[in-house]
Amino acid sequence: MTLLAFLVALALLIAVHEYGHYRVALACGVRVLRFSIGFGKPLLRWQSGASGTEWVIAAIPLGGFVKMLDEREAPVDPSLRHLAFNTQALHRRAAIVAAGPLANLLLAVVLYSVVHWIGVDQPAAILAPPPAVSVARQAGLIGGEHVLRAGTEGASPNAVASFEDLRWLLTRAALDGQDVTLEVAVPQTGRERTVLLPLSGLVVTEVDARLFDQIGITGPLTLPVMGDILPDGAAARAGLQSGDHVQQVDDTVITDGQQLRQLIRTSVSAASSALSGIVPRQTWTVLRQGNVLRLMVTPAVVTEGDRTVGRIGAYIGSPPQTVLVRYGVFDGVWRAAIRTWGMSVLTLQMMGKMLTGQVSVKQISGPLTIADYAGKSADMGLTPYLVFLAVISVSLGVLNLLPLPVLDGGHLMYYLWEGITGKPVSDRWLERLQQGGIAVLAAMMSIAIYNDIARLFG
């Protein structure tokens, strides 16, 4: 499934990118000699009678190209010179080059629109209890609050459709150094209140779980209910059963599945494991079929890398409450365009912060991680896979617009120089810039593959 999902994603994204070049080239009167998905030995090929283009599917599916009639690559018959790419006006050449990345961004809008029209069940924006040391806890959130509206400083709060909406807003605000205002419904009182999260004071180096631990909004609320109990585990030995609702552990009141999982993990210390291999027993108060029971649970000591954590051998937490997020035709397209624009801006921000050292290069992902996410999203269903395709399509479009030689953005940079000076970049400088661009891309790919290996096998 992972390999198939990855190959389908590659084929679609490459085909759309190259088709953008192809269609605009034809519209500008340029003859396209070959349209290839992949590199290397052709596996399939056929000829188009209308345009004369040769269509190819090649053996190495890590890219593609559109080969146009061009005097710089081969001699051109004088009678066909008007069909060559290099003889076109500057604005036409720029349009042909920009069409590929723009096609990827347009594909993202289409994919997001389809997701919006189909609708997707997402976790409701009901907050789990925040960690003790976090921005949310200091702001007065305790867990169970339902976020109704949210907005960054200087902007009016907008309705929050789901927890994913809230997480997206928090990500952008943290990267921009902006505070966030939340309007929440408090279940204990049934009233609404406004909470300010001062995210402008955070130092953001990576967008990962640790960032949301700092913010204190780690996930949606889940009931602390026992799931499957593994045989011979600490939970089974203590007499816990699937469906038990955990209400208290020792003196700590339990309101959320994540809270309980974290309590179990942190119940073990290096000192206790070194001395005895076990931790002190805990008194669990659980509700089972209307009856309150008190059970003694002793988490097992488990080593994860250089950390010692507690485990009880059971699945903990019920699925979070969900809401169906669906939009109409026009609203779905509008929101898709806004999401694509936001993703594009976020991608550029992350790249800029990497260059200045504000964000770790560990954020760069390569083909192994992309393939892994392709398989996981496909396993989850159609809409998660479409969202995955949209995210990758945005990344591909933005990456190709960067002003790096060998990328489409590099060619647009050459055309900008030509438009300003009235003459093209010299062959000598073209060669130097191409070599520099290849070196930069090779370095980025090396970092991406290293991160993949460290992330997947570390």
Contacts in CASP RR format, 6 or more apart in sequence:
PFRMAT RR
TARGET T0000
AUTHOR 0000-0000-0000
METHOD contacts of the structure
MODEL  1
MTLLAFLVALALLIAVHEYGHYRVALACGVRVLRFSIGFGKPLLRWQSGA
SGTEWVIAAIPLGGFVKMLDEREAPVDPSLRHLAFNTQALHRRAAIVAAG
PLANLLLAVVLYSVVHWIGVDQPAAILAPPPAVSVARQAGLIGGEHVLRA
GTEGASPNAVASFEDLRWLLTRAALDGQDVTLEVAVPQTGRERTVLLPLS
GLVVTEVDARLFDQIGITGPLTLPVMGDILPDGAAARAGLQSGDHVQQVD
DTVITDGQQLRQLIRTSVSAASSALSGIVPRQTWTVLRQGNVLRLMVTPA
VVTEGDRTVGRIGAYIGSPPQTVLVRYGVFDGVWRAAIRTWGMSVLTLQM
MGKMLTGQVSVKQISGPLTIADYAGKSADMGLTPYLVFLAVISVSLGVLN
LLPLPVLDGGHLMYYLWEGITGKPVSDRWLERLQQGGIAVLAAMMSIAIY
NDIARLFG
1 375 0 8 1.000
1 378 0 8 1.000
1 379 0 8 1.000
2 371 0 8 1.000
2 372 0 8 1.000
2 374 0 8 1.000
2 375 0 8 1.000
2 376 0 8 1.000
2 378 0 8 1.000
3 371 0 8 1.000
4 378 0 8 1.000
5 371 0 8 1.000
5 374 0 8 1.000
5 375 0 8 1.000
5 377 0 8 1.000
5 378 0 8 1.000
5 385 0 8 1.000
6 367 0 8 1.000
6 370 0 8 1.000
6 371 0 8 1.000
6 374 0 8 1.000
6 375 0 8 1.000
7 61 0 8 1.000
8 374 0 8 1.000
9 370 0 8 1.000
9 374 0 8 1.000
9 388 0 8 1.000
9 389 0 8 1.000
9 392 0 8 1.000
10 61 0 8 1.000
10 62 0 8 1.000
10 63 0 8 1.000
11 37 0 8 1.000
11 61 0 8 1.000
12 107 0 8 1.000
12 389 0 8 1.000
13 104 0 8 1.000
13 107 0 8 1.000
13 389 0 8 1.000
13 392 0 8 1.000
13 393 0 8 1.000
13 396 0 8 1.000
14 37 0 8 1.000
14 38 0 8 1.000
14 61 0 8 1.000
14 63 0 8 1.000
14 64 0 8 1.000
15 37 0 8 1.000
16 100 0 8 1.000
16 103 0 8 1.000
16 104 0 8 1.000
16 107 0 8 1.000
16 393 0 8 1.000
17 64 0 8 1.000
17 100 0 8 1.000
17 101 0 8 1.000
17 103 0 8 1.000
17 104 0 8 1.000
17 396 0 8 1.000
17 397 0 8 1.000
17 400 0 8 1.000
18 35 0 8 1.000
18 36 0 8 1.000
18 37 0 8 1.000
18 64 0 8 1.000
18 65 0 8 1.000
18 66 0 8 1.000
18 100 0 8 1.000
19 35 0 8 1.000
19 103 0 8 1.000
20 99 0 8 1.000
20 100 0 8 1.000
20 102 0 8 1.000
20 103 0 8 1.000
21 66 0 8 1.000
21 96 0 8 1.000
21 97 0 8 1.000
21 99 0 8 1.000
21 100 0 8 1.000
21 103 0 8 1.000
22 32 0 8 1.000
22 35 0 8 1.000
22 53 0 8 1.000
22 66 0 8 1.000
23 99 0 8 1.000
24 95 0 8 1.000
24 96 0 8 1.000
24 99 0 8 1.000
25 32 0 8 1.000
25 66 0 8 1.000
25 68 0 8 1.000
25 85 0 8 1.000
25 96 0 8 1.000
25 99 0 8 1.000
26 32 0 8 1.000
26 51 0 8 1.000
28 88 0 8 1.000
28 92 0 8 1.000
28 95 0 8 1.000
28 96 0 8 1.000
29 83 0 8 1.000
29 88 0 8 1.000
30 68 0 8 1.000
30 69 0 8 1.000
30 83 0 8 1.000
30 84 0 8 1.000
30 85 0 8 1.000
30 88 0 8 1.000
30 92 0 8 1.000
30 96 0 8 1.000
31 51 0 8 1.000
31 52 0 8 1.000
31 68 0 8 1.000
31 69 0 8 1.000
31 80 0 8 1.000
31 83 0 8 1.000
31 84 0 8 1.000
32 51 0 8 1.000
32 53 0 8 1.000
32 66 0 8 1.000
32 67 0 8 1.000
32 68 0 8 1.000
32 69 0 8 1.000
33 53 0 8 1.000
33 54 0 8 1.000
33 67 0 8 1.000
33 68 0 8 1.000
33 69 0 8 1.000
34 53 0 8 1.000
34 54 0 8 1.000
34 55 0 8 1.000
34 56 0 8 1.000
34 65 0 8 1.000
34 66 0 8 1.000
34 67 0 8 1.000
35 53 0 8 1.000
35 54 0 8 1.000
35 55 0 8 1.000
35 56 0 8 1.000
35 66 0 8 1.000
35 67 0 8 1.000
36 42 0 8 1.000
36 55 0 8 1.000
36 56 0 8 1.000
36 57 0 8 1.000
36 58 0 8 1.000
36 64 0 8 1.000
36 65 0 8 1.000
36 66 0 8 1.000
36 67 0 8 1.000
37 56 0 8 1.000
37 57 0 8 1.000
37 58 0 8 1.000
37 61 0 8 1.000
37 63 0 8 1.000
37 64 0 8 1.000
38 56 0 8 1.000
38 57 0 8 1.000
38 58 0 8 1.000
38 59 0 8 1.000
38 60 0 8 1.000
38 61 0 8 1.000
38 62 0 8 1.000
38 63 0 8 1.000
38 64 0 8 1.000
38 65 0 8 1.000
39 58 0 8 1.000
39 59 0 8 1.000
39 60 0 8 1.000
39 62 0 8 1.000
39 63 0 8 1.000
39 64 0 8 1.000
39 65 0 8 1.000
40 58 0 8 1.000
40 59 0 8 1.000
40 60 0 8 1.000
41 58 0 8 1.000
41 59 0 8 1.000
42 56 0 8 1.000
42 57 0 8 1.000
42 58 0 8 1.000
42 59 0 8 1.000
43 57 0 8 1.000
43 58 0 8 1.000
43 59 0 8 1.000
44 56 0 8 1.000
44 57 0 8 1.000
45 54 0 8 1.000
45 55 0 8 1.000
45 56 0 8 1.000
45 57 0 8 1.000
46 54 0 8 1.000
46 55 0 8 1.000
47 53 0 8 1.000
47 54 0 8 1.000
47 55 0 8 1.000
48 54 0 8 1.000
48 55 0 8 1.000
58 64 0 8 1.000
62 367 0 8 1.000
67 73 0 8 1.000
68 84 0 8 1.000
68 85 0 8 1.000
68 96 0 8 1.000
69 76 0 8 1.000
69 80 0 8 1.000
69 83 0 8 1.000
69 84 0 8 1.000
69 85 0 8 1.000
70 76 0 8 1.000
70 84 0 8 1.000
70 85 0 8 1.000
70 86 0 8 1.000
71 81 0 8 1.000
71 84 0 8 1.000
71 86 0 8 1.000
71 87 0 8 1.000
72 86 0 8 1.000
76 84 0 8 1.000
81 87 0 8 1.000
85 93 0 8 1.000
85 96 0 8 1.000
86 93 0 8 1.000
88 96 0 8 1.000
90 415 0 8 1.000
90 418 0 8 1.000
90 419 0 8 1.000
93 415 0 8 1.000
94 412 0 8 1.000
94 415 0 8 1.000
97 408 0 8 1.000
97 409 0 8 1.000
97 411 0 8 1.000
97 412 0 8 1.000
97 415 0 8 1.000
98 401 0 8 1.000
98 408 0 8 1.000
98 409 0 8 1.000
98 412 0 8 1.000
100 397 0 8 1.000
100 400 0 8 1.000
100 408 0 8 1.000
101 396 0 8 1.000
101 397 0 8 1.000
101 398 0 8 1.000
101 400 0 8 1.000
101 401 0 8 1.000
101 408 0 8 1.000
101 409 0 8 1.000
102 397 0 8 1.000
104 393 0 8 1.000
104 394 0 8 1.000
104 396 0 8 1.000
104 397 0 8 1.000
104 400 0 8 1.000
105 340 0 8 1.000
105 344 0 8 1.000
105 393 0 8 1.000
105 394 0 8 1.000
105 397 0 8 1.000
105 398 0 8 1.000
107 389 0 8 1.000
107 390 0 8 1.000
107 393 0 8 1.000
108 336 0 8 1.000
108 340 0 8 1.000
108 343 0 8 1.000
108 390 0 8 1.000
108 391 0 8 1.000
108 393 0 8 1.000
108 394 0 8 1.000
109 333 0 8 1.000
109 336 0 8 1.000
109 337 0 8 1.000
109 340 0 8 1.000
110 336 0 8 1.000
111 336 0 8 1.000
111 386 0 8 1.000
111 387 0 8 1.000
111 389 0 8 1.000
111 390 0 8 1.000
111 393 0 8 1.000
112 332 0 8 1.000
112 335 0 8 1.000
112 336 0 8 1.000
112 339 0 8 1.000
112 340 0 8 1.000
112 387 0 8 1.000
112 390 0 8 1.000
113 332 0 8 1.000
113 333 0 8 1.000
113 336 0 8 1.000
114 386 0 8 1.000
115 336 0 8 1.000
115 383 0 8 1.000
115 386 0 8 1.000
115 387 0 8 1.000
115 390 0 8 1.000
116 325 0 8 1.000
116 326 0 8 1.000
116 327 0 8 1.000
116 328 0 8 1.000
116 331 0 8 1.000
116 332 0 8 1.000
116 333 0 8 1.000
116 335 0 8 1.000
116 336 0 8 1.000
117 326 0 8 1.000
117 327 0 8 1.000
117 328 0 8 1.000
117 329 0 8 1.000
117 332 0 8 1.000
118 326 0 8 1.000
118 382 0 8 1.000
118 383 0 8 1.000
119 324 0 8 1.000
119 325 0 8 1.000
119 326 0 8 1.000
119 327 0 8 1.000
119 383 0 8 1.000
120 324 0 8 1.000
120 325 0 8 1.000
120 326 0 8 1.000
120 383 0 8 1.000
120 384 0 8 1.000
121 322 0 8 1.000
121 323 0 8 1.000
121 324 0 8 1.000
121 325 0 8 1.000
122 161 0 8 1.000
122 162 0 8 1.000
122 163 0 8 1.000
122 164 0 8 1.000
122 322 0 8 1.000
122 323 0 8 1.000
122 325 0 8 1.000
123 162 0 8 1.000
123 163 0 8 1.000
123 164 0 8 1.000
123 219 0 8 1.000
123 220 0 8 1.000
123 320 0 8 1.000
123 321 0 8 1.000
123 322 0 8 1.000
123 323 0 8 1.000
124 146 0 8 1.000
124 162 0 8 1.000
124 163 0 8 1.000
124 220 0 8 1.000
124 320 0 8 1.000
124 321 0 8 1.000
124 322 0 8 1.000
124 323 0 8 1.000
125 146 0 8 1.000
125 147 0 8 1.000
125 148 0 8 1.000
125 160 0 8 1.000
125 161 0 8 1.000
125 162 0 8 1.000
125 163 0 8 1.000
125 165 0 8 1.000
125 166 0 8 1.000
125 220 0 8 1.000
126 144 0 8 1.000
126 145 0 8 1.000
126 146 0 8 1.000
126 147 0 8 1.000
126 163 0 8 1.000
126 220 0 8 1.000
126 221 0 8 1.000
126 320 0 8 1.000
126 321 0 8 1.000
127 136 0 8 1.000
127 141 0 8 1.000
127 143 0 8 1.000
127 144 0 8 1.000
127 145 0 8 1.000
127 146 0 8 1.000
127 147 0 8 1.000
127 184 0 8 1.000
127 217 0 8 1.000
127 219 0 8 1.000
127 220 0 8 1.000
127 221 0 8 1.000
128 143 0 8 1.000
128 144 0 8 1.000
128 217 0 8 1.000
128 218 0 8 1.000
128 219 0 8 1.000
128 220 0 8 1.000
128 221 0 8 1.000
128 222 0 8 1.000
128 256 0 8 1.000
128 257 0 8 1.000
128 258 0 8 1.000
128 259 0 8 1.000
129 142 0 8 1.000
129 143 0 8 1.000
129 144 0 8 1.000
129 255 0 8 1.000
129 256 0 8 1.000
129 258 0 8 1.000
129 259 0 8 1.000
130 136 0 8 1.000
130 137 0 8 1.000
130 141 0 8 1.000
130 142 0 8 1.000
130 143 0 8 1.000
130 216 0 8 1.000
130 217 0 8 1.000
130 218 0 8 1.000
131 137 0 8 1.000
131 213 0 8 1.000
131 216 0 8 1.000
131 218 0 8 1.000
131 262 0 8 1.000
134 213 0 8 1.000
134 214 0 8 1.000
134 215 0 8 1.000
134 216 0 8 1.000
135 197 0 8 1.000
135 198 0 8 1.000
135 199 0 8 1.000
135 202 0 8 1.000
135 214 0 8 1.000
135 215 0 8 1.000
135 216 0 8 1.000
136 195 0 8 1.000
136 197 0 8 1.000
136 215 0 8 1.000
136 216 0 8 1.000
136 217 0 8 1.000
137 216 0 8 1.000
139 195 0 8 1.000
139 196 0 8 1.000
139 197 0 8 1.000
139 198 0 8 1.000
140 195 0 8 1.000
141 184 0 8 1.000
141 195 0 8 1.000
141 216 0 8 1.000
143 221 0 8 1.000
143 255 0 8 1.000
143 256 0 8 1.000
144 187 0 8 1.000
144 221 0 8 1.000
144 255 0 8 1.000
144 256 0 8 1.000
145 182 0 8 1.000
145 184 0 8 1.000
145 185 0 8 1.000
145 186 0 8 1.000
145 187 0 8 1.000
145 195 0 8 1.000
146 184 0 8 1.000
146 185 0 8 1.000
146 187 0 8 1.000
147 160 0 8 1.000
147 166 0 8 1.000
147 182 0 8 1.000
147 183 0 8 1.000
147 184 0 8 1.000
148 159 0 8 1.000
148 160 0 8 1.000
148 183 0 8 1.000
148 184 0 8 1.000
148 185 0 8 1.000
148 192 0 8 1.000
149 157 0 8 1.000
149 158 0 8 1.000
149 159 0 8 1.000
149 160 0 8 1.000
149 182 0 8 1.000
149 183 0 8 1.000
150 157 0 8 1.000
150 158 0 8 1.000
150 160 0 8 1.000
150 165 0 8 1.000
150 166 0 8 1.000
150 169 0 8 1.000
150 180 0 8 1.000
150 181 0 8 1.000
150 182 0 8 1.000
150 183 0 8 1.000
151 157 0 8 1.000
151 158 0 8 1.000
151 169 0 8 1.000
151 173 0 8 1.000
151 180 0 8 1.000
151 181 0 8 1.000
151 182 0 8 1.000
152 169 0 8 1.000
152 172 0 8 1.000
152 173 0 8 1.000
152 176 0 8 1.000
152 178 0 8 1.000
152 179 0 8 1.000
152 180 0 8 1.000
152 181 0 8 1.000
153 178 0 8 1.000
153 179 0 8 1.000
153 180 0 8 1.000
153 181 0 8 1.000
153 200 0 8 1.000
157 181 0 8 1.000
157 182 0 8 1.000
157 183 0 8 1.000
160 166 0 8 1.000
160 169 0 8 1.000
161 323 0 8 1.000
161 325 0 8 1.000
162 323 0 8 1.000
162 325 0 8 1.000
163 219 0 8 1.000
163 220 0 8 1.000
163 320 0 8 1.000
166 217 0 8 1.000
167 212 0 8 1.000
167 217 0 8 1.000
167 219 0 8 1.000
169 180 0 8 1.000
170 180 0 8 1.000
170 197 0 8 1.000
170 199 0 8 1.000
170 212 0 8 1.000
170 215 0 8 1.000
170 217 0 8 1.000
171 207 0 8 1.000
171 211 0 8 1.000
171 346 0 8 1.000
172 342 0 8 1.000
172 346 0 8 1.000
173 179 0 8 1.000
173 180 0 8 1.000
173 199 0 8 1.000
174 199 0 8 1.000
174 202 0 8 1.000
174 204 0 8 1.000
174 207 0 8 1.000
174 211 0 8 1.000
174 215 0 8 1.000
175 204 0 8 1.000
175 207 0 8 1.000
175 346 0 8 1.000
175 349 0 8 1.000
175 350 0 8 1.000
175 353 0 8 1.000
176 349 0 8 1.000
177 199 0 8 1.000
177 200 0 8 1.000
177 201 0 8 1.000
177 202 0 8 1.000
177 204 0 8 1.000
178 199 0 8 1.000
178 200 0 8 1.000
179 196 0 8 1.000
179 197 0 8 1.000
179 198 0 8 1.000
179 199 0 8 1.000
179 200 0 8 1.000
180 196 0 8 1.000
180 197 0 8 1.000
180 199 0 8 1.000
181 194 0 8 1.000
181 195 0 8 1.000
181 196 0 8 1.000
181 197 0 8 1.000
182 194 0 8 1.000
182 195 0 8 1.000
182 196 0 8 1.000
182 197 0 8 1.000
183 192 0 8 1.000
183 193 0 8 1.000
183 194 0 8 1.000
183 195 0 8 1.000
184 192 0 8 1.000
184 193 0 8 1.000
184 194 0 8 1.000
184 195 0 8 1.000
185 191 0 8 1.000
185 192 0 8 1.000
186 192 0 8 1.000
186 193 0 8 1.000
197 215 0 8 1.000
199 215 0 8 1.000
202 211 0 8 1.000
202 214 0 8 1.000
202 215 0 8 1.000
204 211 0 8 1.000
204 358 0 8 1.000
204 359 0 8 1.000
205 358 0 8 1.000
205 359 0 8 1.000
205 360 0 8 1.000
206 359 0 8 1.000
206 360 0 8 1.000
206 362 0 8 1.000
206 363 0 8 1.000
207 350 0 8 1.000
207 359 0 8 1.000
207 363 0 8 1.000
209 218 0 8 1.000
212 218 0 8 1.000
212 219 0 8 1.000
218 258 0 8 1.000
219 258 0 8 1.000
219 320 0 8 1.000
220 320 0 8 1.000
220 321 0 8 1.000
221 255 0 8 1.000
221 256 0 8 1.000
221 320 0 8 1.000
221 321 0 8 1.000
222 256 0 8 1.000
222 257 0 8 1.000
222 258 0 8 1.000
222 317 0 8 1.000
222 318 0 8 1.000
222 319 0 8 1.000
222 320 0 8 1.000
223 245 0 8 1.000
223 256 0 8 1.000
223 257 0 8 1.000
223 317 0 8 1.000
223 318 0 8 1.000
224 245 0 8 1.000
224 246 0 8 1.000
224 247 0 8 1.000
224 254 0 8 1.000
224 255 0 8 1.000
224 256 0 8 1.000
224 257 0 8 1.000
224 259 0 8 1.000
224 260 0 8 1.000
224 316 0 8 1.000
224 317 0 8 1.000
225 243 0 8 1.000
225 244 0 8 1.000
225 245 0 8 1.000
225 246 0 8 1.000
225 257 0 8 1.000
225 316 0 8 1.000
225 317 0 8 1.000
225 318 0 8 1.000
226 235 0 8 1.000
226 240 0 8 1.000
226 241 0 8 1.000
226 242 0 8 1.000
226 243 0 8 1.000
226 244 0 8 1.000
226 245 0 8 1.000
226 246 0 8 1.000
226 286 0 8 1.000
226 314 0 8 1.000
226 315 0 8 1.000
226 316 0 8 1.000
226 317 0 8 1.000
227 242 0 8 1.000
227 243 0 8 1.000
227 314 0 8 1.000
227 315 0 8 1.000
227 316 0 8 1.000
227 317 0 8 1.000
228 242 0 8 1.000
228 314 0 8 1.000
228 315 0 8 1.000
229 235 0 8 1.000
229 236 0 8 1.000
229 240 0 8 1.000
229 241 0 8 1.000
229 242 0 8 1.000
229 313 0 8 1.000
229 314 0 8 1.000
230 236 0 8 1.000
230 313 0 8 1.000
230 314 0 8 1.000
233 300 0 8 1.000
233 312 0 8 1.000
233 313 0 8 1.000
233 314 0 8 1.000
234 297 0 8 1.000
234 298 0 8 1.000
234 299 0 8 1.000
234 300 0 8 1.000
234 311 0 8 1.000
234 312 0 8 1.000
234 313 0 8 1.000
235 297 0 8 1.000
235 312 0 8 1.000
235 313 0 8 1.000
235 314 0 8 1.000
236 313 0 8 1.000
236 314 0 8 1.000
237 298 0 8 1.000
238 284 0 8 1.000
238 295 0 8 1.000
238 296 0 8 1.000
238 297 0 8 1.000
238 298 0 8 1.000
238 312 0 8 1.000
239 295 0 8 1.000
240 284 0 8 1.000
240 286 0 8 1.000
240 295 0 8 1.000
240 297 0 8 1.000
240 312 0 8 1.000
240 314 0 8 1.000
241 288 0 8 1.000
243 288 0 8 1.000
244 286 0 8 1.000
244 287 0 8 1.000
244 288 0 8 1.000
244 293 0 8 1.000
245 286 0 8 1.000
245 287 0 8 1.000
245 288 0 8 1.000
246 254 0 8 1.000
246 260 0 8 1.000
246 284 0 8 1.000
246 285 0 8 1.000
246 286 0 8 1.000
246 316 0 8 1.000
247 253 0 8 1.000
247 254 0 8 1.000
247 285 0 8 1.000
247 286 0 8 1.000
247 287 0 8 1.000
247 292 0 8 1.000
248 254 0 8 1.000
248 284 0 8 1.000
248 285 0 8 1.000
249 260 0 8 1.000
249 263 0 8 1.000
249 282 0 8 1.000
249 283 0 8 1.000
249 284 0 8 1.000
249 285 0 8 1.000
249 297 0 8 1.000
250 282 0 8 1.000
250 283 0 8 1.000
252 263 0 8 1.000
254 260 0 8 1.000
254 263 0 8 1.000
257 316 0 8 1.000
257 317 0 8 1.000
257 318 0 8 1.000
258 317 0 8 1.000
260 316 0 8 1.000
260 317 0 8 1.000
261 316 0 8 1.000
261 317 0 8 1.000
264 299 0 8 1.000
264 310 0 8 1.000
264 311 0 8 1.000
264 312 0 8 1.000
264 316 0 8 1.000
265 309 0 8 1.000
265 310 0 8 1.000
265 311 0 8 1.000
266 309 0 8 1.000
266 310 0 8 1.000
267 279 0 8 1.000
267 282 0 8 1.000
267 299 0 8 1.000
267 310 0 8 1.000
268 279 0 8 1.000
268 299 0 8 1.000
268 301 0 8 1.000
268 302 0 8 1.000
268 308 0 8 1.000
268 309 0 8 1.000
268 310 0 8 1.000
269 279 0 8 1.000
269 308 0 8 1.000
270 308 0 8 1.000
272 278 0 8 1.000
272 279 0 8 1.000
272 280 0 8 1.000
272 301 0 8 1.000
273 279 0 8 1.000
273 301 0 8 1.000
273 303 0 8 1.000
273 308 0 8 1.000
277 301 0 8 1.000
278 298 0 8 1.000
278 300 0 8 1.000
278 301 0 8 1.000
279 298 0 8 1.000
279 299 0 8 1.000
279 301 0 8 1.000
279 310 0 8 1.000
280 298 0 8 1.000
281 296 0 8 1.000
281 297 0 8 1.000
281 298 0 8 1.000
282 296 0 8 1.000
282 297 0 8 1.000
282 298 0 8 1.000
282 299 0 8 1.000
283 294 0 8 1.000
283 295 0 8 1.000
283 296 0 8 1.000
283 297 0 8 1.000
284 294 0 8 1.000
284 295 0 8 1.000
284 296 0 8 1.000
284 297 0 8 1.000
285 292 0 8 1.000
285 293 0 8 1.000
285 294 0 8 1.000
286 292 0 8 1.000
286 293 0 8 1.000
286 294 0 8 1.000
286 295 0 8 1.000
287 293 0 8 1.000
297 312 0 8 1.000
299 310 0 8 1.000
299 311 0 8 1.000
299 312 0 8 1.000
300 310 0 8 1.000
300 311 0 8 1.000
300 312 0 8 1.000
300 313 0 8 1.000
301 308 0 8 1.000
301 310 0 8 1.000
302 308 0 8 1.000
302 309 0 8 1.000
302 310 0 8 1.000
302 311 0 8 1.000
303 309 0 8 1.000
327 335 0 8 1.000
339 390 0 8 1.000
340 390 0 8 1.000
340 394 0 8 1.000
343 390 0 8 1.000
343 391 0 8 1.000
343 394 0 8 1.000
344 394 0 8 1.000
344 398 0 8 1.000
347 394 0 8 1.000
347 395 0 8 1.000
347 398 0 8 1.000
347 399 0 8 1.000
348 398 0 8 1.000
350 359 0 8 1.000
350 363 0 8 1.000
351 402 0 8 1.000
352 358 0 8 1.000
352 359 0 8 1.000
353 359 0 8 1.000
354 360 0 8 1.000
354 361 0 8 1.000
354 363 0 8 1.000
354 364 0 8 1.000
361 447 0 8 1.000
361 451 0 8 1.000
362 451 0 8 1.000
362 454 0 8 1.000
364 444 0 8 1.000
364 447 0 8 1.000
364 448 0 8 1.000
364 451 0 8 1.000
365 448 0 8 1.000
365 451 0 8 1.000
365 452 0 8 1.000
365 455 0 8 1.000
366 445 0 8 1.000
366 448 0 8 1.000
366 449 0 8 1.000
366 451 0 8 1.000
366 452 0 8 1.000
367 448 0 8 1.000
367 449 0 8 1.000
367 452 0 8 1.000
368 449 0 8 1.000
368 452 0 8 1.000
368 453 0 8 1.000
368 456 0 8 1.000
369 451 0 8 1.000
369 452 0 8 1.000
369 455 0 8 1.000
369 456 0 8 1.000
370 392 0 8 1.000
372 456 0 8 1.000
373 388 0 8 1.000
374 385 0 8 1.000
374 388 0 8 1.000
377 384 0 8 1.000
377 385 0 8 1.000
377 387 0 8 1.000
377 388 0 8 1.000
378 384 0 8 1.000
378 385 0 8 1.000
378 388 0 8 1.000
399 407 0 8 1.000
400 407 0 8 1.000
400 408 0 8 1.000
400 409 0 8 1.000
401 407 0 8 1.000
401 408 0 8 1.000
401 409 0 8 1.000
401 412 0 8 1.000
402 409 0 8 1.000
402 410 0 8 1.000
403 409 0 8 1.000
403 410 0 8 1.000
403 412 0 8 1.000
403 413 0 8 1.000
404 410 0 8 1.000
404 437 0 8 1.000
404 440 0 8 1.000
404 441 0 8 1.000
405 413 0 8 1.000
405 430 0 8 1.000
405 433 0 8 1.000
405 434 0 8 1.000
405 436 0 8 1.000
405 437 0 8 1.000
405 438 0 8 1.000
406 434 0 8 1.000
406 437 0 8 1.000
406 438 0 8 1.000
406 441 0 8 1.000
407 441 0 8 1.000
410 433 0 8 1.000
414 424 0 8 1.000
414 425 0 8 1.000
414 430 0 8 1.000
417 424 0 8 1.000
417 425 0 8 1.000
418 424 0 8 1.000
418 425 0 8 1.000
425 433 0 8 1.000
END
